[in-house]
Amino acid sequence: MNDHQDAFDRMQDLVLAIVDMINTGHKGGVDYGTGDRLSPVEAHTIQAVGDNQGLNLTALARAMNVTKATMSERVKKLTRQGLLRKSMALDNRKEILITLSERGRLVQKGHEEEHRKMFKLFASHYGDQTEEQLELFNRAFSDYLALARSIQGPKKTD
């Protein structure tokens, strides 16, 4: 193998190690202050709803880059748990809007606090270079994700 291939393989191993660490840390779910043990995708769904109150299912699925069917299952589960609410749009009785319940807001706050802790650790490590490092990481991970998706082919939609 050449040096570039070796470096790429090391990078891939590091990405997988990060994913494994996150999955291990979230095994069995995380309680963000409500007694509910939530997976990362559930916590991020609640975060997306909180950040975009009143989206319909289609818009929420698009915002999270998943199919409408996948988002429908997540929303059903989180609604049954009392973390999300569904209501009819005032201007369109066929459109269902998704919002956070009070318990969902607690999860959002707890989830945001976890992200703040991680950012503080990142920023304290990189100091004056934080902004540059964030730009570098974001660009590299975005490109890596786009390339990985191109290998998988087109995403199934509803």
TAQUI-V153239 format. One record per residue. OMEGA is omega in radians with two decimals (NA if undefined). Layout:
omega=OMEGA
omega=OMEGA
//
This chain:
omega=3.12
omega=-3.08
omega=3.13
omega=3.12
omega=3.10
omega=3.13
omega=3.11
omega=3.13
omega=3.08
omega=3.11
omega=3.14
omega=3.10
omega=3.12
omega=3.10
omega=3.13
omega=3.10
omega=3.10
omega=3.12
omega=3.12
omega=3.13
omega=3.13
omega=3.14
omega=3.12
omega=3.13
omega=-3.12
omega=-3.13
omega=-3.10
omega=3.10
omega=3.14
omega=3.07
omega=-3.14
omega=3.04
omega=-3.12
omega=-3.05
omega=3.10
omega=3.08
omega=-3.02
omega=3.05
omega=3.08
omega=-3.13
omega=3.09
omega=3.12
omega=-3.14
omega=3.03
omega=3.10
omega=3.10
omega=-3.14
omega=3.10
omega=3.13
omega=3.14
omega=-3.06
omega=-3.06
omega=3.02
omega=3.04
omega=2.97
omega=-3.07
omega=-3.12
omega=-3.13
omega=3.11
omega=3.10
omega=3.13
omega=-3.12
omega=-3.12
omega=3.08
omega=3.05
omega=3.12
omega=3.11
omega=3.13
omega=3.11
omega=-3.12
omega=3.13
omega=3.12
omega=3.11
omega=-3.10
omega=3.10
omega=-3.11
omega=-3.10
omega=3.05
omega=3.09
omega=3.12
omega=3.12
omega=-3.11
omega=3.09
omega=3.05
omega=3.03
omega=3.11
omega=3.12
omega=3.05
omega=-3.12
omega=-3.08
omega=-3.11
omega=-3.05
omega=3.11
omega=-3.08
omega=3.12
omega=3.12
omega=-3.07
omega=3.13
omega=3.09
omega=2.93
omega=3.08
omega=3.12
omega=3.08
omega=3.09
omega=3.08
omega=3.10
omega=-3.14
omega=3.13
omega=3.12
omega=3.13
omega=3.11
omega=3.11
omega=3.09
omega=3.12
omega=3.09
omega=3.12
omega=3.14
omega=3.11
omega=3.13
omega=3.11
omega=3.11
omega=-3.09
omega=3.13
omega=3.11
omega=-3.04
omega=3.07
omega=-3.10
omega=-3.12
omega=-3.06
omega=-3.09
omega=3.14
omega=3.14
omega=3.10
omega=3.11
omega=3.14
omega=3.14
omega=-3.11
omega=3.12
omega=-3.11
omega=-3.13
omega=3.09
omega=3.11
omega=-3.13
omega=3.12
omega=3.13
omega=3.11
omega=3.12
omega=3.11
omega=-3.12
omega=3.11
omega=-3.10
omega=-3.11
omega=-3.07
omega=3.11
omega=3.05
omega=3.08
omega=3.13
omega=NA
//
